[in-house]
Amino acid sequence: MATNLELFADYFQIHLMDDDSEATETGIGDVWTEQAVLDGLGVGEHALAIGTAVNVFVEVAIDLLSGRPDDDSGDFDHVVEASLNLASGRLVVAGCTEHLPDAARFDMPAGWTRVRTSRRNLQAAAFPDPECEDEPEDKEEIRIQVWPALHSQPDIIKRWTPPNA
């Protein structure tokens, strides 16, 4: 069963991190290379930064799983995976500038996990109809699936490239 959140994607990103990591030591500030921006995925030592198409609120569904989910990337615009070490066994999911003590927390088995982030509705969210702004169909939707898994390299499963504005 998924937990639904609405997060403010300030600076076009949301963060996932181990609960024991300090915000200053996650390494997130240094992950946004040109390639990471294109991938929509910044991988730090203790955290992941997930790029968004918008700098407003996004709908986020968190699914904690016991194993790798089936591939349903055809239902999404952009899908990426990366490993995250949850040494504490608690995953923190937050908007980029959210007050961390107030962020959502989820219990997971301690150790390495795999995180698949699937994003959809990116075209409508990034380029909304000016006459229909702030409609639910204009919101970016993000599904984050997390399961225990050995460490492996990040993977860009499906890439969305915004059209020239």
N, C-alpha and C positions, 0 to 999 in steps of 0.2 A: 504494500500500500504506500502510495506516495504522500509526502508532506508538501503542501503548497505554500510558497512564500511569495511576497512581492518585495523586491529589493531595488534600491536606487543604484543604478549602474553609472555612478559618477565616474567621469573620465573614461567612459565607454568600457567598464570592466566590473566584474565581481570577483571575489576571492574565496578560495577554499584553503584551509590550513589545519594543521594539527593543533589541538587545544593547548598543548604545552609550549608551542613556539610563541615567542614574543613578536609583536607586530614589527619591531625594529630589526629582528633577525630573520625574517622570512625570506629576504632576498628579492621580494617582488619588485621593488623599485628599479632593479637593474635588468629585468627580464624582457622589457619591451624593445627588442631589436626590430629592425624593419621586417625580418622574416616572421618573428613572433606576432607582429601586428597582422600580417597577411594570413597567418595560421589561426589567429584568434585564440592563441594559447601561449601563455608565458609560464615557464616552468622554473620555479625557484627551489632552493634547497629544502625549505620547509613548507612550501605553499604553491598553489597554482593560481594564476590569474587567467580568467576567462574573458576574452574580448566580447563586446557586444556591438550591435549595429547602431545603438542609440545611447544617449546620455540622459536617460529618463528612467522611470520605473519599468522593470521587466517582471514577467511572471516566471517563477522558478519552481519546478517540481523536483523533489529529492527522492530517489528510490534507493534504499539500502538493500542489497541483494546478497545471496550466499554464493553465487557464481556468475560467470560471464553470461550476459543476456544475449538473446538472438539479435542478429543484425537487422534493424529496421530503418537503416539510413535513408531508404527511399522515401520515408515519410518526413524527412527533415531537409533543411537547406545546407547546413554546415554541421559536421560531426568530427570531433577530435577525441583522442584518448591520451592519458598520461598516467604515470605512477605517482603516488603520494605516500610517504611514510607517516602513518598515524601511530607514532610511538605511544601516545597517551591513550589510544583507543577512542578518541573523541574528535569528530570532524566539526570544524567551524565553517559556516557558510555565511558570508557577509557582503554587503555592498562595499565598494572601495573605501568610502569615507565613513562607514558606519562605526559607531561606538562599539568596540569589540565586546565589552561585557554584556551588551544587549543582543549580540548576534545569536543566530540559531545554532544549536549544538546537537550532534547526533552520535550515539554510541555505536562503535564498530569494533571488531576484533583488532587488537593492537598489532601493528606491523604494517607491511606494505599492502597497499590497496591499489586498485585500478579505478580510474575515474573516466567515464565516457560522458562527454557533454554534447548534447544534440540540440541545435537551435533551429527554430522555424519562424516563419512569418517575417523574415528579414527585409524583404523588398517593401512590404506595406509599412513596417515599422520605421525603416530608414527614410522612406520617401512617402509619407502619408498624404492622402488627398486633403488639400487645405480646407476643403469644405466639410470634411468629416473627421478632423483631428480629435484626438482623445477618445476615439471609439475603441471598444475592446478588440476589434479586428485589426487595429493598428498597433497592437502591443507585441513586442518580441516575446516569444515563448522559449524557455530554456528547460530542458530536462537533464538532470544530473544523475547518472547511475553510478553507484559505488559498490565494489565487491572486493573481498580479499584476493590478492594475486601477487605473484612474484614481481619484482621490479622489471620493467622493460622500457624500451625507448618510446617516446611520444609517437603517435600515429595520427596523421591527418586522413581520416576515412573518406570524408566528402568535403569539398571546398565550395563555399559560396563567394563569388566575386561580385561586389557591387557594380552596377552599371555606372558609366560616367554620368555624374549629376549635371 
